[in-house]
Amino acid sequence: MSAGGDGSPPPSPTPPARLPRTDRLVALFLLAAVAFNPPLLRVFGAGDTVFGWPLLYVYILGVWAGVIVLSALHLERSADHGDEGG
């Protein structure tokens, strides 16, 4: 028996749509994984300094801070818009 009583089958549930927020966070994770990849870190480990700090340390702390800031901005913006469906 169908729910409507007209003989038609009940509608099949649609799969949940992927949230753009999830896609962007995955992209941010992949960007961070590439940025902290050892071959790229070797480029900045040449021994140069920036204001007396080794370039490798400046690069690592800068990328780390950038990933945190981008994820915080994105998650706060998503929360402000009332994230539906998740």
Sequence and secondary structure as in RCSB ss.txt:
>XXXX:A:sequence
MSAGGDGSPPPSPTPPARLPRTDRLVALFLLAAVAFNPPLLRVFGAGDTVFGWPLLYVYILGVWAGVIVLSALHL
ERSADHGDEGG
>XXXX:A:secstr
  SSSSS            HHHHHHHHHHHHHHHHT HHHHHHH SS EETTEEHHHHHHHHHHHHHHHHHHHHH
HHHHHT  TT 
